[in-house]
Amino acid sequence: MVVSFTNNWKNISDKLRSKLRTEFSIPVYYGSHFLKDNQYIRINPIGSELLEYASFAETRQFNFNVEYFFTRNDENEKFLEHIMRQVSRTEALIHDNITLTLADSTTAYDCRLDSLDLDADLDEVSEDYYVAQWEFNCKHIGNVG
């Protein structure tokens, strides 16, 4: 028997990418690629958790890392002010979009940026970058049948 399914990971990440690209007009990538752009955002899926299960549907929480990369320059007050401004802007954008209508007309809800790590230490990233890293979480009702 062939299973019918929807790639909720893609639907959620595509919508999140679209929101971030529209707001910031910078590249927003999906996956673990490390690039050499001056400033960009990367979205990585990290896991999901089954919150509620029924024979007709399930509710899952999807978790992604959202990483905002800044090319380091002199770490002076102006540089840090720029980072804090972009971090605050990102948090406000997600707060203002607590619900996202996805490509399949379903909804991701309770969208939020949880913990923030400033100047995150990522193994694959060179010392040339300052990285702000959040955990993005949202809920979605899927496998409705």
N, C-alpha and C positions, 0 to 999 in steps of 0.2 A: 504494500500500500504506500502510495506517495503522500508525503506530508505536505500540507500547505502551510506556509509561514510568511511572516513579514520580518524583514531585517530592521528591527527597532533600533539597533545600534547605529545603522546608517541614517535612518530617519531623524533620530535625535541629534547626532553629530552634524548632519547637513544643516539642520535648522539653527543650531548653535553657531556653526561656522558663518552662516548667512548673517545672523545678527551681529556678530563680531566684525565681519568684513564691512558691513554697511556703516557701522559706528566709527570704525578706526581707519578704514581705507588703507590697510596694510595686509600683507599676506597672512592667511590663516591656514595652517596645514593640519592634516589628520594623520596620525601615526607617529612613530618614534624617530622620524628622520631629523637629523641635525643639519641645519643649513647655515649659510654664511651671510644672510641678510642683516642689515643694520638693526631692524626692529621687526619682529613678527610674533605671531601667536601659534602655539601648537596644541592640539587636542589629542589626548591619548585615552583610549578606553582602559579602565582598570578593573572593573568587575560589576557584578549585579547581585542583588539580594532579593530572594522571594519573600514578599511581605504578606501576601494573602493568596490562598489557592482555593479554587472551587472547580467543579467539573465544567463550568461554562466560561471561566476566565481566570486570569491570574494578575496580581498586582506586583510589579517589580520596581525596585529602586536601582537605577543605573548610575554608575560612578565613573567619572572621567577626571583626568588631570588636565587642567588648563594652565599652560605655561606661557608667560609673556617674556620674550627675550629682548634685551636692550644691549647694544654694543657698548662696552665700557669705554668711557673716556675719563677725563679727570673727575674723580668722585668728589666733586665739590657740591656746594649747596644747590646750585642750579641743576645739576644732574640728578640729585636725589629728589628735588622738588618735581622735576619732570616725571620721574618714576612714580612718586606718590600721587601725582595728579592722574596718571594713566591707571594706576591701581584703583583709585577711588572711582574713576569713570567706569572701569570694568565692573566693579561691584554694583554701582548704581544701575548700569545697563541690565544686569542679570536680575537685580531686585525689581526693576520696572517691567521685566518679562518673566514673571513667576509662572506663567502658563504659556506654553508654546504649541501652536497648532502644527502638526507634522504633515508631511506630504501625503500620507494615507488618510488624512482627515481625523486621525485620533489626536489625543492631547497628552503632552508631557506636562505634568503639574508639580507644584511644590519645588520648582527649580530654584536652586540656591548655590552660592559659592560658600563652602564651609571653610575650613582652616586655610590660612594664607601663610606661605613660607617666603620671606623676603631673602633675596640673594641665595636662592636654593642651590644646594650642592648636588648637581646632577652629574653622574659619572662620565657621560659622553660629551659633556659641554666643556669647552675650553674656558680658561680664565678670562678670555676676552669678552665674556657675556655676563651680565647681571640678569638673573632670572627671578621673576615673581611667579610662584606656583600655588594654585588653588586646587581644592578638590571640588568639582562640580557634581551635584547630585540632583536627580529628578525622579519622579515616580511616573509610571505608565501602566495602564491597564491593557493587557494584550491577550492573545490566544482566545479571543472571544468567540464562542461558538454555540 
